[in-house]
Structures are given as structure tokens and as C-alpha cells.
Amino acid sequence: MLSRENDIVNASFLSTIKKLEKTILTLQGKGASTALAERRLRAYRLGFAVLFADASSYTIDELKEGNAVLSGLVPSLERSYAKLAQGSPQRILLERRISSMRVAIRAIDELLGEHTS
């Protein structure tokens, strides 16, 4: 990754992780289920670790699950993206989030490929 792209992907992941952590706290405060948010948070942390930290502590099954969660989010985000106004801050944010997820998905796929070779 280029340095600027690397910075954007890093910021996108950190922003999403922080958002999910706050969401979980809010849901807990309301007594609501946090299972989905926690699953997404684990996937984003895994994606971040694969790209920017050490992913060696993750098992093959965790890599597969994280990859599935991130891959499953892309179509929904793309539908939301298509509805947003051209050039709006929300559209730019979502564009970066989708792009960052694709980078992480490719990296996880490569890591999984290394384990199956």
C-alpha cells in the first residue's frame, strides 16, 4: 500500500473500531443484544491486525470468520453508498470504509492462502 492509502485505511479501521466500541456500550446500557456489534468489532480488529499489527495470534477459523463478516458487510455498504449524495462527507467516509474493507479482505485471503498451500 502507498503511504497515503495506508493512512486512510488505518484511520478508517480505527474510526470504525471506535464507533463499534461505543455502539456496544450504548446497547449494553439499553439492555439490548450486542452479539452482532461484537462480531463486527472482532472482524474489524482482525482486519486491522492483519494489515497493521501482528495477526499471528488468530486461528484459521477466526481468519475465515472475520473475512466472512467483512465480506458480508460490503454489499450492504455499497447499497447505502449508492443512495448518498455525490461529494457528501458521508459518501466519502463510506467510500473509504468500503475500500479499506476490501484491502483487509484481500490481505486475509492472502494469509489464508499461505496456510492452505
ROTIKE-73726 format. One record per atom (N, C-alpha, C, O): x, y, z. Coordinates in steps of 0.001 Angstrom, whole numbers, padded with zeros to 6 digits, always signed. Layout:
BEGIN
XYZ
...
***
This chain:
BEGIN
+000831-001185+000000
+000000+000000+000000
+000872+001244+000000
+001941+001272+000610
+000409+002248-000679
+001088+003530-000661
+000876+004187+000694
-000072+003854+001405
+001739+005104+001050
+001679+005734+002367
+000344+006427+002620
-000236+006269+003694
-000149+007185+001658
-001432+007894+001837
-002578+006900+001965
-003441+007043+002832
-002583+005902+001103
-003619+004869+001178
-003533+004150+002522
-004554+003858+003146
-002327+003871+002955
-002101+003221+004246
-002688+004058+005381
-003335+003520+006280
-002468+005354+005342
-003004+006252+006370
-004533+006264+006360
-005166+006264+007416
-005119+006274+005162
-006577+006295+005039
-007174+004997+005559
-008162+005018+006292
-006582+003872+005185
-007073+002570+005635
-006949+002465+007153
-007876+002013+007824
-005812+002880+007689
-005586+002850+009138
-006634+003688+009859
-007254+003223+010816
-006832+004918+009402
-007801+005819+010041
-009218+005264+009936
-010000+005369+010881
-009546+004681+008800
-010874+004120+008605
-011131+002977+009577
-012190+002913+010201
-010173+002087+009702
-010338+000962+010631
-010437+001447+012074
-011308+000997+012819
-009564+002350+012470
-009603+002844+013846
-010912+003558+014148
-011467+003407+015236
-011408+004335+013190
-012676+005036+013365
-013830+004052+013521
-014689+004225+014386
-013848+003032+012692
-014922+002044+012757
-014850+001236+014047
-015882+000939+014649
-013652+000880+014473
-013485+000141+015728
-014006+000976+016890
-014733+000472+017746
-013635+002251+016916
-014097+003146+017985
-015617+003272+017962
-016260+003243+019011
-016188+003410+016772
-017641+003519+016625
-018338+002257+017141
-019346+002345+017842
-017806+001099+016798
-018401-000155+017257
-018281-000324+018769
-019199-000833+019413
-017159+000099+019336
-016997+000031+020795
-018051+000892+021486
-018642+000469+022480
-018291+002097+020969
-019316+002981+021537
-020707+002381+021359
-021546+002468+022256
-020946+001776+020207
-022239+001141+019940
-022508+000031+020944
-023620-000092+021457
-021503-000768+021221
-021654-001867+022180
-021988-001329+023563
-022861-001866+024244
-021301-000276+023982
-021591+000322+025286
-023021+000859+025345
-023708+000694+026353
-023466+001497+024271
-024834+002016+024209
-025850+000883+024282
-026832+000967+025019
-025611-000172+023516
-026522-001314+023523
-026566-001980+024893
-027634-002371+025366
-025414-002106+025523
-025361-002697+026866
-026164-001851+027850
-026883-002381+028697
-026035-000541+027729
-026776+000367+028608
-028274+000248+028448
-029028+000491+029390
-028705-000122+027264
-030132-000285+026988
-030607-001717+027238
-031795-002015+027124
-029669-002592+027578
-030026-003985+027795
-030304-004743+026508
-030932-005802+026530
-029839-004205+025389
-030066-004830+024085
-028934-005803+023760
-027870-005770+024378
-029181-006654+022793
-028186-007632+022354
-027006-006924+021681
-027183-006009+020877
-025816-007369+022029
-024602-006797+021445
-023905-007788+020519
-022821-007500+020011
-024513-008949+020295
-023848-010031+019559
-023373-009592+018174
-022226-009850+017811
-024224-008943+017405
-023856-008532+016054
-022734-007495+016074
-021768-007605+015318
-022862-006503+016928
-021826-005466+017021
-020497-006067+017485
-019437-005674+016998
-020549-007012+018419
-019324-007652+018901
-018671-008483+017805
-017447-008502+017680
-019490-009168+017011
-018958-009968+015899
-018278-009058+014877
-017200-009375+014376
-018910-007936+014576
-018313-006987+013630
-017043-006368+014207
-016059-006178+013491
-017065-006056+015496
-015875-005490+016140
-014703-006465+016067
-013579-006067+015759
-014964-007743+016351
-013893-008753+016238
-013342-008804+014813
-012132-008918+014617
-014227-008719+013823
-013791-008764+012425
-012946-007544+012071
-011925-007672+011395
-013363-006371+012521
-012579-005161+012235
-011230-005187+012947
-010219-004777+012377
-011211-005664+014178
-009926-005777+014886
-009003-006754+014180
-007800-006515+014074
-009566-007853+013698
-008775-008827+012961
-008223-008197+011689
-007035-008334+011397
-009075-007507+010929
-008629-006841+009707
-007517-005845+009987
-006538-005760+009246
-007683-005096+011063
-006645-004133+011447
-005338-004854+011786
-004262-004424+011373
-005438-005942+012532
-004243-006700+012924
-003528-007273+011702
-002299-007250+011629
-004290-007780+010757
-003684-008347+009547
-002937-007268+008773
-001871-007529+008216
-003484-006072+008735
-002873-005004+007952
-001773-004242+008685
-000773-003856+008079
-001956-004023+009996
-001071-003090+010690
-000375-003637+011929
+000489-002966+012492
-000724-004812+012354
-000131-005347+013590
+000267-006797+013342
+000665-007164+012237
+000156-007589+014353
+000545-008991+014271
-000702-009863+014323
-001394-009908+015340
-000979-010542+013245
-002173-011382+013165
-001872-012834+013524
-002730-013702+013363
-000663-013103+014006
-000268-014492+014270
-001056-015142+015407
-001066-016368+015524
-001711-014344+016240
-002475-014920+017352
-003854-015403+016908
-004567-016040+017684
-004233-015104+015665
-005538-015518+015169
-005466-016917+014562
-004505-017261+013874
-006487-017706+014825
-006567-019048+014250
-007109-018965+012821
-007625-017930+012399
-006985-020060+012094
-007532-020126+010736
-009040-019873+010775
-009576-019144+009940
-009717-020479+011749
-011171-020290+011850
-011531-018832+012129
-012510-018324+011582
-010754-018157+012970
-011007-016742+013253
-010776-015893+012001
-011525-014953+011736
-009737-016229+011236
-009475-015507+009987
-010624-015704+009005
-011065-014755+008357
-011105-016944+008898
-012221-017223+007992
-013481-016489+008431
-014182-015910+007602
-013774-016509+009731
-014969-015825+010223
-014866-014322+010000
-015815-013697+009526
-013717-013740+010339
-013531-012306+010131
-013661-011922+008671
-014256-010896+008340
-013105-012742+007804
-013196-012492+006374
-014654-012554+005920
-015096-011723+005126
-015396-013534+006423
-016807-013675+006057
-017624-012475+006538
-018487-011978+005814
-017355-012015+007747
-018092-010872+008293
-017811-009619+007467
-018737-008912+007071
-016532-009347+007209
-016179-008159+006425
-016736-008259+005006
-017270-007284+004477
-016612-009426+004394
-017136-009616+003042
-018649-009450+003006
-019201-008921+002041
-019311-009901+004057
-020762-009796+004127
-021257-008367+004299
-022392-008056+003937
-020427-007507+004842
-020813-006111+005039
-020717-005277+003760
-021444-004296+003601
-019837-005660+002866
-019584-004850+001670
-020840-004590+000841
-021090-003432+000504
-021648-005600+000491
-022838-005309-000333
-023805-004316+000320
-024365-003454-000357
-023995-004440+001617
-024886-003525+002331
-024334-002102+002305
-025079-001146+002090
-023044-001967+002521
-022419-000639+002490
-022468-000049+001085
-022645+001158+000920
-022311-000900+000076
-022384-000410-001307
-023784+000109-001639
-023924+001108-002345
-024813-000562-001135
-026184-000081-001364
-026400+001271-000686
-027013+002169-001264
-025900+001411+000529
-026008+002696+001231
-025227+003778+000497
-025689+004912+000375
-024057+003428+000017
-023190+004362-000709
-023914+004926-001939
-023847+006124-002215
-024601+004052-002665
-025283+004465-003892
-026388+005483-003623
-026753+006251-004512
-026916+005493-002418
-028022+006391-002072
-027546+007759-001590
-028344+008692-001497
-026274+007887-001287
-025751+009141-000739
-025409+010132-001843
-025043+009747-002954
-025534+011405-001518
-025255+012469-002480
-023776+012498-002852
-022897+012345-002003
-023526+012700-004151
-022163+012802-004664
-021393+013886-003909
-021881+015007-003765
-020195+013557-003428
-019342+014526-002751
-019690+014803-001304
-019015+015601-000655
-020728+014165-000778
-021103+014406+000615
-020084+013750+001548
-019470+012745+001190
-019906+014312+002735
-018958+013727+003693
-019293+012263+004019
-018393+011437+004176
-020578+011951+004117
-020976+010583+004426
-020566+009628+003302
-020130+008506+003560
-020708+010080+002066
-020342+009239+000920
-018832+009021+000878
-018370+007914+000601
-018073+010063+001148
-016609+009948+001164
-016177+008987+002276
-015313+008136+002061
-016774+009121+003453
-016465+008233+004573
-016769+006787+004212
-015959+005894+004461
-017937+006561+003627
-018344+005210+003270
-017463+004639+002160
-017141+003451+002165
-017082+005480+001222
-016175+005047+000145
-014850+004560+000741
-014322+003523+000337
-014334+005301+001681
-013073+004914+002329
-013242+003647+003155
-012352+002797+003188
-014378+003524+003818
-014635+002340+004632
-014718+001090+003747
-014150+000050+004083
-015418+001194+002634
-015539+000062+001716
-014174-000308+001139
-013809-001483+001090
-013437+000694+000709
-012108+000464+000149
-011191-000201+001182
-010450-001127+000854
-011245+000271+002412
-010419-000290+003484
-010784-001742+003756
-009911-002582+003972
-012078-002027+003742
-012520-003403+003968
-012014-004319+002856
-011592-005445+003120
-012056-003841+001628
-011570-004658+000506
-010073-004942+000632
-009620-006043+000320
-009317-003962+001084
-007883-004160+001297
-007672-005242+002360
-006842-006134+002188
-008418-005159+003443
-008294-006141+004513
-008734-007528+004056
-008091-008524+004387
-009820-007594+003303
-010312-008883+002797
-009247-009539+001917
-008988-010737+002040
-008632-008756+001034
-007554-009303+000186
-006388-009803+001036
-005833-010869+000767
-006018-009036+002058
-004899-009432+002920
-005227-010716+003687
-004372-011589+003836
-006451-010825+004166
-006862-012036+004881
-006878-013218+003915
-006428-014311+004259
-007398-012996+002700
-007391-014062+001690
-005965-014554+001422
-005725-015758+001324
-005035-013621+001305
-003636-013989+001078
-003081-014784+002249
-002382-015779+002058
-003395-014342+003457
-002941-015040+004656
-003538-016446+004727
-002841-017404+005064
-004804-016565+004414
-005431-017887+004401
-004829-018770+003310
-004670-019977+003499
-004495-018170+002173
-003855-018919+001083
-002510-019478+001494
-002134-020578+001089
-001780-018712+002305
-000479-019183+002802
-000646-020393+003710
+000222-021264+003752
-001743-020452+004427
-001971-021553+005356
-002491-022808+004661
-002405-023903+005218
-003027-022660+003455
-003562-023821+002759
-002579-024381+001726
-002801-025454+001164
-001498-023649+001485
-000507-024116+000493
+000382-025178+001071
+001269-025683+000383
***
